[in-house]
Amino acid sequence: LILFGTALRWGNLGAQPLWFDELYTLRLATNRGGIGTIWANAAQDLHPPLYTLLQRGVLTFLPITEFTVRWLSAVAGVFALAVLARYLLDMAGPGPAHVGTLLLAVSPFHLYYSQEARSYAFSVALLLLAALVFRRAVATRRPRLWLAHGLCLTILAYTHYFNLFIIGAEFVYLVGLTMRQQCPRQAWKGFLANVLLIGIALLPLVPAFL
C-alpha cells in the first residue's frame, strides 16, 4: 500500500507548472539574502520559517524544476502513509491499518498537497508522528519518548502555527484518561513540560503575533 501511495505521489510530480503560492515559497527559499532573510520574513509572515529553510537546503544541491521544488512534499506524503500504518497497527491491528493506509493513499486532498510545494503535507506527516509518539509515551511512560514528543511539537510549531491545535487534542485525551483513572501522573508531567518547551521555542517568533 505504501508503494502504491508512493507511485501515486511521484508519478506526475513535475507535470504541472508551479502556481502562485509555490512560486512564493521558491522565491523566498532561493533569495540572495540567505537564511537571515527567511528568518526576518517569518516575523511578518503567517507561516513559520522551517519549511522554507528545508526547501533552501534541498534546492542548494538540486536543480530548480517543478519536480525538485515539490520533492520535499512528496517525501512527506509517503512518510505520512508509513506513520499512519504504524499508528493504526499499534492501536487497532492489521485490518484497520490496511484500510486506513489505503484511504490516505488514495485521498485526493492528500495527493494534492503531497504534490504542492507548501508545508501542508509536511504538517500532516509530523502530526501523525506526534500522535504516534504521544500515544506510546503515555502507554510506556518512557522519558525519552516524551523528549521525542517535545521535539515533534517544536518542529510542528515551526512548520505551521495551526499545528499547535494538536496540543488541545492531547489535553482532552489526557483529561479523558484521568476521568477514568487511567492516566499516569508522569503523562501530565511530560505533557506540561512539552507545552512549556513549545512556549520557549516560539519566543523568537513572537513578533509574528503582534
MODELLER restraints for C-alpha pairs under 7 A, 6 or more apart:
rsr = mdl.restraints
at = mdl.atoms
rsr.add(forms.Gaussian(group=physical.xy_distance, feature=features.Distance(at['CA:1:A'], at['CA:101:A']), mean=6.94, stdev=0.5))
rsr.add(forms.Gaussian(group=physical.xy_distance, feature=features.Distance(at['CA:1:A'], at['CA:102:A']), mean=6.25, stdev=0.5))
rsr.add(forms.Gaussian(group=physical.xy_distance, feature=features.Distance(at['CA:2:A'], at['CA:78:A']), mean=6.97, stdev=0.5))
rsr.add(forms.Gaussian(group=physical.xy_distance, feature=features.Distance(at['CA:2:A'], at['CA:81:A']), mean=6.20, stdev=0.5))
rsr.add(forms.Gaussian(group=physical.xy_distance, feature=features.Distance(at['CA:2:A'], at['CA:82:A']), mean=6.63, stdev=0.5))
rsr.add(forms.Gaussian(group=physical.xy_distance, feature=features.Distance(at['CA:5:A'], at['CA:78:A']), mean=6.81, stdev=0.5))
rsr.add(forms.Gaussian(group=physical.xy_distance, feature=features.Distance(at['CA:5:A'], at['CA:105:A']), mean=4.67, stdev=0.5))
rsr.add(forms.Gaussian(group=physical.xy_distance, feature=features.Distance(at['CA:6:A'], at['CA:78:A']), mean=5.74, stdev=0.5))
rsr.add(forms.Gaussian(group=physical.xy_distance, feature=features.Distance(at['CA:9:A'], at['CA:74:A']), mean=6.10, stdev=0.5))
rsr.add(forms.Gaussian(group=physical.xy_distance, feature=features.Distance(at['CA:9:A'], at['CA:111:A']), mean=6.13, stdev=0.5))
rsr.add(forms.Gaussian(group=physical.xy_distance, feature=features.Distance(at['CA:9:A'], at['CA:114:A']), mean=6.44, stdev=0.5))
rsr.add(forms.Gaussian(group=physical.xy_distance, feature=features.Distance(at['CA:9:A'], at['CA:115:A']), mean=6.58, stdev=0.5))
rsr.add(forms.Gaussian(group=physical.xy_distance, feature=features.Distance(at['CA:10:A'], at['CA:74:A']), mean=6.68, stdev=0.5))
rsr.add(forms.Gaussian(group=physical.xy_distance, feature=features.Distance(at['CA:13:A'], at['CA:67:A']), mean=5.58, stdev=0.5))
rsr.add(forms.Gaussian(group=physical.xy_distance, feature=features.Distance(at['CA:13:A'], at['CA:70:A']), mean=7.00, stdev=0.5))
rsr.add(forms.Gaussian(group=physical.xy_distance, feature=features.Distance(at['CA:13:A'], at['CA:115:A']), mean=5.83, stdev=0.5))
rsr.add(forms.Gaussian(group=physical.xy_distance, feature=features.Distance(at['CA:14:A'], at['CA:66:A']), mean=4.67, stdev=0.5))
rsr.add(forms.Gaussian(group=physical.xy_distance, feature=features.Distance(at['CA:14:A'], at['CA:67:A']), mean=4.11, stdev=0.5))
rsr.add(forms.Gaussian(group=physical.xy_distance, feature=features.Distance(at['CA:17:A'], at['CA:66:A']), mean=6.50, stdev=0.5))
rsr.add(forms.Gaussian(group=physical.xy_distance, feature=features.Distance(at['CA:18:A'], at['CA:66:A']), mean=6.35, stdev=0.5))
rsr.add(forms.Gaussian(group=physical.xy_distance, feature=features.Distance(at['CA:22:A'], at['CA:117:A']), mean=5.23, stdev=0.5))
rsr.add(forms.Gaussian(group=physical.xy_distance, feature=features.Distance(at['CA:22:A'], at['CA:118:A']), mean=6.41, stdev=0.5))
rsr.add(forms.Gaussian(group=physical.xy_distance, feature=features.Distance(at['CA:25:A'], at['CA:52:A']), mean=6.46, stdev=0.5))
rsr.add(forms.Gaussian(group=physical.xy_distance, feature=features.Distance(at['CA:28:A'], at['CA:38:A']), mean=6.51, stdev=0.5))
rsr.add(forms.Gaussian(group=physical.xy_distance, feature=features.Distance(at['CA:29:A'], at['CA:52:A']), mean=5.36, stdev=0.5))
rsr.add(forms.Gaussian(group=physical.xy_distance, feature=features.Distance(at['CA:29:A'], at['CA:53:A']), mean=6.52, stdev=0.5))
rsr.add(forms.Gaussian(group=physical.xy_distance, feature=features.Distance(at['CA:29:A'], at['CA:55:A']), mean=6.03, stdev=0.5))
rsr.add(forms.Gaussian(group=physical.xy_distance, feature=features.Distance(at['CA:29:A'], at['CA:56:A']), mean=4.72, stdev=0.5))
rsr.add(forms.Gaussian(group=physical.xy_distance, feature=features.Distance(at['CA:30:A'], at['CA:56:A']), mean=6.11, stdev=0.5))
rsr.add(forms.Gaussian(group=physical.xy_distance, feature=features.Distance(at['CA:38:A'], at['CA:49:A']), mean=6.44, stdev=0.5))
rsr.add(forms.Gaussian(group=physical.xy_distance, feature=features.Distance(at['CA:39:A'], at['CA:49:A']), mean=6.18, stdev=0.5))
rsr.add(forms.Gaussian(group=physical.xy_distance, feature=features.Distance(at['CA:42:A'], at['CA:48:A']), mean=5.46, stdev=0.5))
rsr.add(forms.Gaussian(group=physical.xy_distance, feature=features.Distance(at['CA:42:A'], at['CA:49:A']), mean=5.59, stdev=0.5))
rsr.add(forms.Gaussian(group=physical.xy_distance, feature=features.Distance(at['CA:42:A'], at['CA:208:A']), mean=6.79, stdev=0.5))
rsr.add(forms.Gaussian(group=physical.xy_distance, feature=features.Distance(at['CA:43:A'], at['CA:205:A']), mean=5.93, stdev=0.5))
rsr.add(forms.Gaussian(group=physical.xy_distance, feature=features.Distance(at['CA:43:A'], at['CA:207:A']), mean=5.25, stdev=0.5))
rsr.add(forms.Gaussian(group=physical.xy_distance, feature=features.Distance(at['CA:43:A'], at['CA:208:A']), mean=4.38, stdev=0.5))
rsr.add(forms.Gaussian(group=physical.xy_distance, feature=features.Distance(at['CA:44:A'], at['CA:208:A']), mean=5.26, stdev=0.5))
rsr.add(forms.Gaussian(group=physical.xy_distance, feature=features.Distance(at['CA:45:A'], at['CA:208:A']), mean=6.60, stdev=0.5))
rsr.add(forms.Gaussian(group=physical.xy_distance, feature=features.Distance(at['CA:47:A'], at['CA:160:A']), mean=5.77, stdev=0.5))
rsr.add(forms.Gaussian(group=physical.xy_distance, feature=features.Distance(at['CA:47:A'], at['CA:161:A']), mean=6.94, stdev=0.5))
rsr.add(forms.Gaussian(group=physical.xy_distance, feature=features.Distance(at['CA:48:A'], at['CA:158:A']), mean=5.04, stdev=0.5))
rsr.add(forms.Gaussian(group=physical.xy_distance, feature=features.Distance(at['CA:48:A'], at['CA:159:A']), mean=5.60, stdev=0.5))
rsr.add(forms.Gaussian(group=physical.xy_distance, feature=features.Distance(at['CA:48:A'], at['CA:160:A']), mean=5.88, stdev=0.5))
rsr.add(forms.Gaussian(group=physical.xy_distance, feature=features.Distance(at['CA:49:A'], at['CA:158:A']), mean=6.34, stdev=0.5))
rsr.add(forms.Gaussian(group=physical.xy_distance, feature=features.Distance(at['CA:49:A'], at['CA:159:A']), mean=6.82, stdev=0.5))
rsr.add(forms.Gaussian(group=physical.xy_distance, feature=features.Distance(at['CA:50:A'], at['CA:158:A']), mean=5.43, stdev=0.5))
rsr.add(forms.Gaussian(group=physical.xy_distance, feature=features.Distance(at['CA:50:A'], at['CA:159:A']), mean=5.36, stdev=0.5))
rsr.add(forms.Gaussian(group=physical.xy_distance, feature=features.Distance(at['CA:51:A'], at['CA:119:A']), mean=5.87, stdev=0.5))
rsr.add(forms.Gaussian(group=physical.xy_distance, feature=features.Distance(at['CA:51:A'], at['CA:159:A']), mean=5.87, stdev=0.5))
rsr.add(forms.Gaussian(group=physical.xy_distance, feature=features.Distance(at['CA:62:A'], at['CA:68:A']), mean=6.78, stdev=0.5))
rsr.add(forms.Gaussian(group=physical.xy_distance, feature=features.Distance(at['CA:69:A'], at['CA:117:A']), mean=6.09, stdev=0.5))
rsr.add(forms.Gaussian(group=physical.xy_distance, feature=features.Distance(at['CA:70:A'], at['CA:115:A']), mean=5.86, stdev=0.5))
rsr.add(forms.Gaussian(group=physical.xy_distance, feature=features.Distance(at['CA:70:A'], at['CA:116:A']), mean=5.75, stdev=0.5))
rsr.add(forms.Gaussian(group=physical.xy_distance, feature=features.Distance(at['CA:70:A'], at['CA:117:A']), mean=4.64, stdev=0.5))
rsr.add(forms.Gaussian(group=physical.xy_distance, feature=features.Distance(at['CA:73:A'], at['CA:114:A']), mean=4.98, stdev=0.5))
rsr.add(forms.Gaussian(group=physical.xy_distance, feature=features.Distance(at['CA:73:A'], at['CA:115:A']), mean=6.20, stdev=0.5))
rsr.add(forms.Gaussian(group=physical.xy_distance, feature=features.Distance(at['CA:73:A'], at['CA:116:A']), mean=6.48, stdev=0.5))
rsr.add(forms.Gaussian(group=physical.xy_distance, feature=features.Distance(at['CA:73:A'], at['CA:117:A']), mean=6.11, stdev=0.5))
rsr.add(forms.Gaussian(group=physical.xy_distance, feature=features.Distance(at['CA:73:A'], at['CA:121:A']), mean=5.62, stdev=0.5))
rsr.add(forms.Gaussian(group=physical.xy_distance, feature=features.Distance(at['CA:73:A'], at['CA:122:A']), mean=6.05, stdev=0.5))
rsr.add(forms.Gaussian(group=physical.xy_distance, feature=features.Distance(at['CA:74:A'], at['CA:114:A']), mean=4.75, stdev=0.5))
rsr.add(forms.Gaussian(group=physical.xy_distance, feature=features.Distance(at['CA:74:A'], at['CA:115:A']), mean=5.80, stdev=0.5))
rsr.add(forms.Gaussian(group=physical.xy_distance, feature=features.Distance(at['CA:76:A'], at['CA:121:A']), mean=5.82, stdev=0.5))
rsr.add(forms.Gaussian(group=physical.xy_distance, feature=features.Distance(at['CA:76:A'], at['CA:122:A']), mean=5.05, stdev=0.5))
rsr.add(forms.Gaussian(group=physical.xy_distance, feature=features.Distance(at['CA:76:A'], at['CA:125:A']), mean=5.90, stdev=0.5))
rsr.add(forms.Gaussian(group=physical.xy_distance, feature=features.Distance(at['CA:77:A'], at['CA:114:A']), mean=5.00, stdev=0.5))
rsr.add(forms.Gaussian(group=physical.xy_distance, feature=features.Distance(at['CA:77:A'], at['CA:121:A']), mean=5.60, stdev=0.5))
rsr.add(forms.Gaussian(group=physical.xy_distance, feature=features.Distance(at['CA:77:A'], at['CA:125:A']), mean=6.72, stdev=0.5))
rsr.add(forms.Gaussian(group=physical.xy_distance, feature=features.Distance(at['CA:79:A'], at['CA:125:A']), mean=6.25, stdev=0.5))
rsr.add(forms.Gaussian(group=physical.xy_distance, feature=features.Distance(at['CA:80:A'], at['CA:124:A']), mean=6.68, stdev=0.5))
rsr.add(forms.Gaussian(group=physical.xy_distance, feature=features.Distance(at['CA:80:A'], at['CA:125:A']), mean=4.20, stdev=0.5))
rsr.add(forms.Gaussian(group=physical.xy_distance, feature=features.Distance(at['CA:80:A'], at['CA:128:A']), mean=6.79, stdev=0.5))
rsr.add(forms.Gaussian(group=physical.xy_distance, feature=features.Distance(at['CA:81:A'], at['CA:101:A']), mean=5.98, stdev=0.5))
rsr.add(forms.Gaussian(group=physical.xy_distance, feature=features.Distance(at['CA:81:A'], at['CA:104:A']), mean=6.87, stdev=0.5))
rsr.add(forms.Gaussian(group=physical.xy_distance, feature=features.Distance(at['CA:81:A'], at['CA:105:A']), mean=6.79, stdev=0.5))
rsr.add(forms.Gaussian(group=physical.xy_distance, feature=features.Distance(at['CA:83:A'], at['CA:128:A']), mean=6.37, stdev=0.5))
rsr.add(forms.Gaussian(group=physical.xy_distance, feature=features.Distance(at['CA:83:A'], at['CA:129:A']), mean=6.11, stdev=0.5))
rsr.add(forms.Gaussian(group=physical.xy_distance, feature=features.Distance(at['CA:84:A'], at['CA:101:A']), mean=6.43, stdev=0.5))
rsr.add(forms.Gaussian(group=physical.xy_distance, feature=features.Distance(at['CA:84:A'], at['CA:128:A']), mean=6.37, stdev=0.5))
rsr.add(forms.Gaussian(group=physical.xy_distance, feature=features.Distance(at['CA:85:A'], at['CA:97:A']), mean=5.15, stdev=0.5))
rsr.add(forms.Gaussian(group=physical.xy_distance, feature=features.Distance(at['CA:85:A'], at['CA:101:A']), mean=5.61, stdev=0.5))
rsr.add(forms.Gaussian(group=physical.xy_distance, feature=features.Distance(at['CA:87:A'], at['CA:132:A']), mean=5.58, stdev=0.5))
rsr.add(forms.Gaussian(group=physical.xy_distance, feature=features.Distance(at['CA:88:A'], at['CA:96:A']), mean=6.42, stdev=0.5))
rsr.add(forms.Gaussian(group=physical.xy_distance, feature=features.Distance(at['CA:88:A'], at['CA:97:A']), mean=4.68, stdev=0.5))
rsr.add(forms.Gaussian(group=physical.xy_distance, feature=features.Distance(at['CA:89:A'], at['CA:97:A']), mean=5.11, stdev=0.5))
rsr.add(forms.Gaussian(group=physical.xy_distance, feature=features.Distance(at['CA:104:A'], at['CA:110:A']), mean=6.84, stdev=0.5))
rsr.add(forms.Gaussian(group=physical.xy_distance, feature=features.Distance(at['CA:113:A'], at['CA:120:A']), mean=6.24, stdev=0.5))
rsr.add(forms.Gaussian(group=physical.xy_distance, feature=features.Distance(at['CA:113:A'], at['CA:121:A']), mean=5.47, stdev=0.5))
rsr.add(forms.Gaussian(group=physical.xy_distance, feature=features.Distance(at['CA:114:A'], at['CA:121:A']), mean=5.27, stdev=0.5))
rsr.add(forms.Gaussian(group=physical.xy_distance, feature=features.Distance(at['CA:119:A'], at['CA:159:A']), mean=6.60, stdev=0.5))
rsr.add(forms.Gaussian(group=physical.xy_distance, feature=features.Distance(at['CA:123:A'], at['CA:156:A']), mean=6.60, stdev=0.5))
rsr.add(forms.Gaussian(group=physical.xy_distance, feature=features.Distance(at['CA:123:A'], at['CA:159:A']), mean=6.60, stdev=0.5))
rsr.add(forms.Gaussian(group=physical.xy_distance, feature=features.Distance(at['CA:126:A'], at['CA:152:A']), mean=6.79, stdev=0.5))
rsr.add(forms.Gaussian(group=physical.xy_distance, feature=features.Distance(at['CA:126:A'], at['CA:156:A']), mean=6.45, stdev=0.5))
rsr.add(forms.Gaussian(group=physical.xy_distance, feature=features.Distance(at['CA:130:A'], at['CA:149:A']), mean=5.93, stdev=0.5))
rsr.add(forms.Gaussian(group=physical.xy_distance, feature=features.Distance(at['CA:130:A'], at['CA:152:A']), mean=5.54, stdev=0.5))
rsr.add(forms.Gaussian(group=physical.xy_distance, feature=features.Distance(at['CA:130:A'], at['CA:153:A']), mean=6.84, stdev=0.5))
rsr.add(forms.Gaussian(group=physical.xy_distance, feature=features.Distance(at['CA:133:A'], at['CA:145:A']), mean=6.39, stdev=0.5))
rsr.add(forms.Gaussian(group=physical.xy_distance, feature=features.Distance(at['CA:133:A'], at['CA:149:A']), mean=5.78, stdev=0.5))
rsr.add(forms.Gaussian(group=physical.xy_distance, feature=features.Distance(at['CA:134:A'], at['CA:149:A']), mean=5.96, stdev=0.5))
rsr.add(forms.Gaussian(group=physical.xy_distance, feature=features.Distance(at['CA:137:A'], at['CA:145:A']), mean=5.13, stdev=0.5))
rsr.add(forms.Gaussian(group=physical.xy_distance, feature=features.Distance(at['CA:137:A'], at['CA:146:A']), mean=5.82, stdev=0.5))
rsr.add(forms.Gaussian(group=physical.xy_distance, feature=features.Distance(at['CA:138:A'], at['CA:187:A']), mean=5.45, stdev=0.5))
rsr.add(forms.Gaussian(group=physical.xy_distance, feature=features.Distance(at['CA:141:A'], at['CA:186:A']), mean=6.71, stdev=0.5))
rsr.add(forms.Gaussian(group=physical.xy_distance, feature=features.Distance(at['CA:141:A'], at['CA:187:A']), mean=6.94, stdev=0.5))
rsr.add(forms.Gaussian(group=physical.xy_distance, feature=features.Distance(at['CA:146:A'], at['CA:190:A']), mean=5.81, stdev=0.5))
rsr.add(forms.Gaussian(group=physical.xy_distance, feature=features.Distance(at['CA:150:A'], at['CA:194:A']), mean=4.97, stdev=0.5))
rsr.add(forms.Gaussian(group=physical.xy_distance, feature=features.Distance(at['CA:153:A'], at['CA:198:A']), mean=6.90, stdev=0.5))
rsr.add(forms.Gaussian(group=physical.xy_distance, feature=features.Distance(at['CA:154:A'], at['CA:198:A']), mean=5.74, stdev=0.5))
rsr.add(forms.Gaussian(group=physical.xy_distance, feature=features.Distance(at['CA:154:A'], at['CA:201:A']), mean=6.78, stdev=0.5))
rsr.add(forms.Gaussian(group=physical.xy_distance, feature=features.Distance(at['CA:156:A'], at['CA:163:A']), mean=5.84, stdev=0.5))
rsr.add(forms.Gaussian(group=physical.xy_distance, feature=features.Distance(at['CA:157:A'], at['CA:163:A']), mean=6.24, stdev=0.5))
rsr.add(forms.Gaussian(group=physical.xy_distance, feature=features.Distance(at['CA:157:A'], at['CA:164:A']), mean=6.10, stdev=0.5))
rsr.add(forms.Gaussian(group=physical.xy_distance, feature=features.Distance(at['CA:174:A'], at['CA:183:A']), mean=6.58, stdev=0.5))
rsr.add(forms.Gaussian(group=physical.xy_distance, feature=features.Distance(at['CA:177:A'], at['CA:183:A']), mean=4.89, stdev=0.5))
